[in-house]
Amino acid sequence: MFKRFAKSAFAARLATSVIGAYIRLVNGTTRWTLVDREYFDKVEQEGKGVIFAFWHGRLMMSPQLCQETDRQVFMLISANRDGEIIANAVSSFDVKFIRGSAANPKKPAKNKGGASAVTQILAALADGDVVGVTPDGPRGPGEKLQSGVIKLAQMSGAPILPAGIAVSRGRKLSTWDRFLFAAPFSRGFYVAGPPIWVGPENDTETLESTRRKVENALASVTRTADTLAGRKDAEPPQS
């Protein structure tokens, strides 16, 4: 019975309402600081689209981005029931969603809207919009960059802006992405890193080098955000 209820439309509406109210509470009571904003301002002033990359575990705080830019913000989100709930929960923020996810190599025949999502992302970037992506999602492993964001930057010519997001209050859950469940009345930090442009080279060695560069940049800004927020669970620098 519980499983049937959990899958019902009523349960989805209830989850949407509760999640949306809580995210609004967290964002509305958090004192936000955008660190190294000049990196974001630089790419905005060029009038080009921006790929705003952050780890999946920081997804809860991402709607605040809409308050930091006058551009339209899009977020790439999974084309499943969970994605539908999240999209509806943050509908009060000025964010639009692109539904789709990367193909699952174990289920190559299953269409998850990947091709359509890429088309929509490229169109948004061509219009000069901001597209938020979690390059370790939707399946993980957590904080390990997948190559999709590199391909998007290559196809669009838009820079990748690595971003670390952290809050002083809240806890990291024991999920694959170490999801940061933010608490109200926090100090919040967005830390921007230098924009990364991806060249046209398609050889394996160059693409892997670029992937590692973006992954390390994301690890660095996330660690900085955690440190500024006073989080004791900040990850140590990679050796």
C-alpha positions as CSV (number, residue, x, y, z in Angstrom):
1,M,0.0,0.0,0.0
2,F,2.8,2.4,0.9
3,K,4.5,1.8,-2.4
4,R,1.3,2.5,-4.3
5,F,0.9,5.7,-2.3
6,A,4.5,6.8,-2.9
7,K,4.0,6.4,-6.7
8,S,0.6,8.2,-6.7
9,A,-0.1,11.6,-8.2
10,F,-1.1,12.9,-4.7
11,A,2.2,11.9,-3.2
12,A,4.0,13.7,-6.0
13,R,2.0,16.9,-5.4
14,L,2.6,16.6,-1.7
15,A,6.4,16.2,-2.2
16,T,6.4,19.1,-4.6
17,S,4.7,21.4,-2.1
18,V,6.9,20.4,0.8
19,I,10.2,20.5,-1.1
20,G,9.3,23.8,-2.7
21,A,8.4,25.4,0.6
22,Y,11.6,24.2,2.3
23,I,13.9,25.4,-0.6
24,R,12.2,28.8,-0.5
25,L,12.7,28.9,3.3
26,V,16.4,28.0,3.0
27,N,17.1,30.5,0.2
28,G,15.1,33.3,1.8
29,T,16.9,33.0,5.2
30,T,20.4,32.5,3.9
31,R,22.9,35.4,3.6
32,W,24.5,34.7,0.2
33,T,28.0,35.9,-0.9
34,L,29.2,35.5,-4.5
35,V,33.0,35.1,-4.4
36,D,35.2,36.0,-7.4
37,R,32.2,37.4,-9.2
38,E,34.5,39.0,-11.8
39,Y,34.8,35.6,-13.5
40,F,31.0,35.4,-14.0
41,D,30.8,39.1,-14.9
42,K,33.6,38.7,-17.5
43,V,31.7,36.0,-19.5
44,E,28.4,37.9,-19.1
45,Q,29.9,41.0,-20.6
46,E,30.9,39.1,-23.7
47,G,27.3,38.4,-24.3
48,K,27.8,34.7,-24.8
49,G,26.0,31.8,-23.2
50,V,27.6,30.3,-20.1
51,I,27.7,26.7,-18.9
52,F,27.4,26.9,-15.1
53,A,28.8,23.7,-13.7
54,F,28.4,22.5,-10.1
55,W,28.3,19.1,-8.4
56,H,25.0,17.2,-8.1
57,G,25.2,17.2,-4.4
58,R,24.8,21.0,-4.3
59,L,21.6,21.0,-6.4
60,M,19.4,22.2,-3.5
61,M,21.1,25.6,-3.4
62,S,21.3,26.1,-7.2
63,P,18.0,28.2,-7.6
64,Q,19.8,31.1,-5.9
65,L,21.7,31.6,-9.2
66,C,18.7,33.2,-10.7
67,Q,19.1,36.1,-8.2
68,E,22.7,36.7,-9.3
69,T,22.1,37.3,-13.0
70,D,19.7,39.1,-15.3
71,R,19.9,36.4,-17.9
72,Q,17.5,33.5,-18.3
73,V,18.7,30.5,-16.3
74,F,18.1,27.0,-17.5
75,M,18.8,23.8,-15.6
76,L,19.3,20.4,-17.1
77,I,17.3,17.9,-15.0
78,S,16.5,14.2,-15.4
79,A,13.5,13.2,-17.5
80,N,12.0,11.0,-14.7
81,R,9.5,11.3,-11.9
82,D,12.1,12.8,-9.5
83,G,13.0,15.4,-12.0
84,E,9.4,16.3,-12.5
85,I,9.0,16.8,-8.7
86,I,12.1,19.0,-8.5
87,A,11.1,21.1,-11.5
88,N,7.7,21.8,-10.0
89,A,9.1,22.4,-6.5
90,V,11.2,25.3,-7.7
91,S,8.8,26.7,-10.2
92,S,8.5,29.9,-8.1
93,F,12.1,30.7,-9.0
94,D,12.8,32.3,-12.4
95,V,14.4,29.1,-13.7
96,K,13.4,27.0,-16.7
97,F,14.2,23.3,-17.1
98,I,15.6,21.3,-19.9
99,R,14.5,17.7,-19.4
100,G,16.8,14.9,-20.3
101,S,19.9,13.0,-19.2
102,A,22.9,11.1,-20.6
103,A,22.4,7.7,-22.1
104,N,22.8,4.7,-19.8
105,P,25.3,2.4,-21.4
106,K,23.6,-0.6,-19.7
107,K,20.3,0.4,-21.4
108,P,21.2,1.8,-24.8
109,A,17.8,1.3,-26.2
110,K,16.0,3.4,-23.6
111,N,15.4,7.0,-24.8
112,K,15.9,9.5,-22.0
113,G,15.5,12.6,-24.1
114,G,19.3,13.1,-24.4
115,A,19.2,14.3,-28.1
116,S,16.4,16.7,-27.4
117,A,18.1,18.1,-24.3
118,V,21.3,18.8,-26.2
119,T,19.4,20.6,-28.9
120,Q,17.6,22.8,-26.3
121,I,20.9,23.5,-24.4
122,L,22.7,24.6,-27.6
123,A,19.7,26.9,-28.5
124,A,19.8,28.5,-25.0
125,L,23.5,29.0,-25.2
126,A,23.3,30.5,-28.6
127,D,20.8,33.0,-27.2
128,G,23.3,34.0,-24.5
129,D,21.5,32.3,-21.6
130,V,23.0,30.5,-18.6
131,V,22.7,26.7,-18.5
132,G,23.3,25.0,-15.2
133,V,24.6,21.4,-15.3
134,T,25.7,18.8,-12.8
135,P,28.4,17.0,-14.7
136,D,28.6,14.1,-12.2
137,G,24.9,13.3,-12.5
138,P,22.4,11.8,-12.8
139,R,23.9,8.5,-11.7
140,G,27.5,9.3,-10.5
141,P,30.0,8.5,-9.3
142,G,29.7,11.6,-7.2
143,E,32.1,14.5,-7.9
144,K,33.7,12.7,-10.9
145,L,33.2,14.7,-14.0
146,Q,31.5,12.9,-17.0
147,S,32.5,13.9,-20.5
148,G,29.1,15.3,-21.5
149,V,29.8,18.8,-20.3
150,I,33.0,18.9,-22.3
151,K,31.2,17.9,-25.5
152,L,28.5,20.6,-24.8
153,A,31.2,23.3,-24.5
154,Q,32.9,22.1,-27.6
155,M,29.7,22.1,-29.7
156,S,28.5,25.4,-28.4
157,G,31.7,27.4,-28.0
158,A,30.4,28.5,-24.6
159,P,32.8,28.5,-21.7
160,I,32.4,26.3,-18.6
161,L,32.2,28.3,-15.4
162,P,33.0,26.0,-12.5
163,A,31.1,26.9,-9.3
164,G,31.3,25.8,-5.8
165,I,28.2,26.1,-3.6
166,A,28.1,25.7,0.2
167,V,26.1,26.7,3.2
168,S,27.2,26.9,6.9
169,R,24.3,24.9,8.3
170,G,23.1,21.6,7.1
171,R,24.5,18.1,6.7
172,K,25.9,15.9,4.0
173,L,23.8,12.8,3.4
174,S,25.1,9.3,2.8
175,T,24.0,9.3,-0.8
176,W,26.1,8.7,-4.0
177,D,26.5,12.4,-4.4
178,R,27.0,13.3,-0.7
179,F,24.0,15.5,-1.1
180,L,24.3,18.7,1.1
181,F,20.9,19.1,2.8
182,A,21.0,22.8,3.6
183,A,19.4,24.2,6.8
184,P,17.7,27.7,7.1
185,F,19.5,30.7,8.5
186,S,22.8,29.9,7.0
187,R,25.7,31.8,5.5
188,G,25.8,30.7,1.8
189,F,28.7,31.0,-0.7
190,Y,28.9,30.8,-4.4
191,V,32.5,30.5,-5.5
192,A,33.2,31.1,-9.2
193,G,36.3,29.8,-10.9
194,P,38.1,31.1,-14.1
195,P,36.0,30.2,-17.2
196,I,37.3,27.3,-19.2
197,W,37.0,27.2,-23.0
198,V,37.2,23.9,-24.8
199,G,39.0,23.7,-28.1
200,P,37.9,21.7,-31.1
201,E,40.4,18.8,-30.7
202,N,38.7,15.4,-30.5
203,D,41.7,13.1,-29.7
204,T,41.3,11.0,-26.6
205,E,44.3,12.4,-24.8
206,T,43.3,16.1,-25.2
207,L,39.7,15.4,-24.2
208,E,40.8,13.5,-21.1
209,S,43.2,16.3,-20.2
210,T,40.4,18.8,-20.4
211,R,38.1,16.6,-18.4
212,R,40.6,16.4,-15.6
213,K,41.1,20.2,-15.8
214,V,37.4,20.9,-15.3
215,E,37.1,18.2,-12.6
216,N,40.0,19.7,-10.6
217,A,38.6,23.2,-11.0
218,L,35.2,22.1,-9.7
219,A,36.9,20.3,-6.8
220,S,38.9,23.4,-6.0
221,V,36.0,25.9,-5.9
222,T,33.8,23.5,-4.0
223,R,36.5,23.0,-1.4
224,T,36.9,26.8,-1.1
225,A,33.1,27.3,-0.7
226,D,33.0,24.6,2.0
227,T,36.0,26.3,3.8
228,L,34.4,29.7,3.7
229,A,31.2,28.3,5.1
230,G,33.1,26.8,7.9
231,R,32.2,23.3,7.1
232,K,34.3,20.7,8.9
233,D,33.5,18.1,6.2
234,A,35.3,20.1,3.5
235,E,37.3,17.7,1.3
236,P,41.1,17.9,1.6
237,P,43.1,18.9,-1.5
238,Q,43.8,16.1,-3.9
239,S,47.4,14.9,-4.0
